[in-house]
Amino acid sequence: AQLVESGGGWVQPGGSLRLSCAVSGIPFSIYVMAWYRQTPGNERELVARINTAERTNYADPVKGRFTISRDNAKNSVYLQMNSLKSEDTAIYYCNADLESDVLPSFWGQGTQVTVSS
């Protein structure tokens, strides 16, 4: 499996970014997709998740500001991030998971998002 994130970068507080994750090597449509983020010295934390029925879940800090979506025809998942805050600064990772105890989960290499004035 290969997950390739793009769309990260620098943005001022209040700005927007759209992250993309292109997936190959796995049957994308059957995977639960998610975005996580990590800052130095901290655990990787769930940001948003979308299942195969396109039901979504969000971490409390991003509710109302971030939107996760998927396009099964393009084997891609997206994270639209609006009203960005400095505390959103992190490396953002794409994850593909079957929610199984025995089957592997797959990760991208991460993309840096920096929110700063």
N, C-alpha and C positions, 0 to 999 in steps of 0.2 A: 504494500500500500504506500501511496505517496500523497501527502497533504501539503499544499504549498499556499502559505498565506501571503497576502499583499495588501497594500493600501495604508499601511502605517506611516507615521511621520510626525512632524511637529505642527501644532495648532495652538492658537491662543485660547484662553478660557472663553467659553461661550460658543466656540466654533464646532464644526462637525467634521467627521471622518467616516468613510465607509470601508470596512475591512472585507476582503474576499478570501475564500479558501477553496482552491480547486483540488478535487479529489480524484485519484485514479488508482486502479489496481484492486478495488473492492466494489461489491455491488452497492453503490451509494444509497439507493432508495430504501434499503432495509436497515440502514444505520441511523441511530440517534446521533445527531450532531450537536456540538456545543462549542462555545467559546469560553476559555479560561484566561486568567491573567495572573501575572506574578511580578512582585517587586522584590528588590534585593533583601535577603534575610527573612522573607516571608514564604508561607506555603502558597502553592498555586491554588487559586480560588475560582469557583464557577461564576461566570458572568451571565450566561444565557444558554438555554438549551431548547432544541426543537426536535420533536419526535417524528415518527414516520407519518403520523396523522396531522402533522404541522401544529400540534399543540405546543405552546411555548411556556417557558418558565424563566424568570429573571431574578437575579440577586437584588435584594432590597435597595442597595445604593444606586442601581442603574434603572430601576423601574420608572417608566414614563419618559426616559431619555434615550434608551437604547432599544433597537428592534432587530431581532434575529429573523432571518428568512432563509429558505432553501429553494433551489431550482434543480429538481431531479433530472431534467433534460440536459442540464449543463454540468451535472455532478458537482455542484457548488453550493456553499453556504456563505451567508453574508451577515455582517453586523453593522447596522447603521447607528452611529453614535452621534447624538446631538447634545447641545448644551454641555459640552465637555468641561470638566473641572480638573484642577491640578491633581486631585487625588485619583483621577483616572489614569495617570501616567503609570505605565507598566509595559511589560512584554505580553502580548496577546497571542494565545495559542488556540489553534483549531483542534478539535477532538472528534473522533468517530468511534462509536461504541455500540455494542450489541446488548449491553446490560446483562452480560453473562459472567458467571464466576470462572468459566473455563476458556472462553474465547478472548483473544487479545483486543486491547484498545489501541487505537492509532493516534499519533500526534504529529502536528506540523512542527516546523523549526522555530516558529514564533516571529512576530513582527512588533517592532518597538513603536509605541504611541507615547508621545511627549506632549503634555499640555502645560504651556508656560507662556508668560507674557515677556 
